[in-house]
Amino acid sequence: MTFDERYAAIQSRDARFDGQFVTAVSSTGIYCRPSCPARTPKPANVTFYPTSAAAHEAGYRACKRCLPEAAPGSPDWDVRGDVAARAMRLIADGVIEREGVPGLAHRLGYSPRHLTRLLTAELGAGPLALSRAQRAHTARMLLVGTAMPASDIAFASGFASVRQFNDTIREVFGLTPLEVRARRTGSAAPGGAIDLALPVRGPFDAAGLFAWMSARALPGVEVAGEASFARTVLLASGPAWFEVRTDAGGLRLRATVTALSDLATLVARVRRIFDLDADPLAIDSALSRHPELEPRVRAIPGIRVPGAADPHEMLIRAMVGQQITVAAARTALTALADALGEEVAGPDGLTRLFPTMATIADHGAEVLRGPAARIRSIVGAARALAEGEVTLTIADDGSEQRRALLALPGVGPWTADYVRMRVLGDPDVFLPTDVAVRSGARALGIPAEGLETWAATVAPWRSYLSAHLWRAVPARPGRAATARTSTVRSPAPAASAEEVLT
C-alpha cells in the first residue's frame, strides 16, 4: 500500500487494516491502529510502520485508547511466503524464547546477523525487537483478560524477569502493569484454566468452521460441538489443553498448560487453527467478483480455512484419509490414537494426545488397517519425520515443502498440497483432482473442463475458493459413502459434504 492508501484507511477508520500496519504520530509520540477513533493526524506528522515492533524501535508507545496490540494479527504472514513472513510465524510460535535468535536463523537457513539485517530492512525491527513486541502483546492480553498474578504473567509472556516485564510494559504502553490491569474484562476460569478473548476480524463463519471440526474430531483427542472445539496438544514443556467457544463478543479461549511459558505458543497455534488473522473482507470481495461465487459468498461471509494443530500430525491425518471417506478416516485415526496416544489429565478428566511420530514409526503397522503399501507409506513418513530426514514446520518455504513431501513414498500432489494449505496457511492452494472440489464446482455451475484454469482467476485466494466448493457439495442422504478425496482419473460425484476431505 502507498502512503496515500494507508492515510485514506486511517481517515475512514477502516478496521479491515487493523493489525496490518500501525500509524505513528510524531506530535504525540504514540502509535495507533488504523481504526483508532482519535482525530486524524496531519499527514506531515504521520509515519506508517509494518509492525508495532518497528514503532517501538522508533521511540513510540502504544495508544491507550485504541490498544493496537489488541488487534488481530496481520494476514500478510500467510499470504506472503518470504523470509520475513516465515520468521514472523516462528516468532509468534515462541521459537526465540525457546531457541534464541541463532535457533530462529538456523531454521530459516541464515546467519543471525544476516537475518537481523533482512528483518530490519523489511519490517523495521530485528528479531529480538519483534520477539519483545510479541511478549508485550501477550502480557497485555493476559493482564486485561485474566486474573493471573502479574508475576505469573511475566513468565507466561516469555520475560526473563519481573523487572524486565515491568520495564517493557511501561515503555510500550506508557502504563504500569497494574494500570493496564485496571482495564481487565476477564476472570480466572475454573480449575486453574486461563480464559481469554480471541480478537478476530469479522465476518467470521464460526458455524461452518465448528461443523468442519466436528465431522473430523477424534474421540479422546478432540471434542467438537456446534459452537465449541477442544483438544490436547503437546508443547515444549508438556501437554496442553484448550477449548475455543463462541461468545457474545466473538471467540473465547479456555486453556491449561504444563508451564505458563507455553501459553503464548498455544494462543498463536489456536489462532492458526481457526485462521483468525485472515482478511475476510478482502477475500470475500475478490471471490464475489465472479458471478458463480457471489451468491455463495453472500450466504457464507467470512469463510475460513482450518489450520493444523501440529504439522506432523497433519501429514499423518492426510495420508490416512487420502483415499477414503471422512468417516472411515476418522475411524482409522481414532483407533490409532486409542492404541498409541498417551493419556494425560485434562480439566474434565483424562484426555489423549495424538501419537508421536516415533510411536507411529515403531508400532503403527500393528494398528493401521488397509493395503500393505499404504501402511508402509504412513509408517515410513512417520519415521522420516521422527528421525529428522524430513522437516515439516509452519515456516517452511512452500515449494521446498512440497518437493520434500512428494519425495516420500505414498505422498502425491493432493496430499502435499493439502498439507501445505493446512500447515502453512497458504491462501492460494487449489486441489483440482479433489472429488469434493469438482462436485462443488459442478453444483455452482463452474465447468469441470478447465476448472484449474478458471480457479487461477481467483488467485491469491484459491484455498478459500476450495472451502466454498467443499461447502457447496450437494447432500445426498441416502447414498452410500463412496467418495474419495485424493487424485482421481475422472471426477465422480461426492456422497455428501460430511463424507469428503479429511
Summary of the structure (lengths in Angstrom):
residues: 502
radius of gyration: 22.7
end to end distance: 37.2
largest distance: 69.8
contacts: 1723
relative contact order: 0.08
helix: 50%
strand: 11%
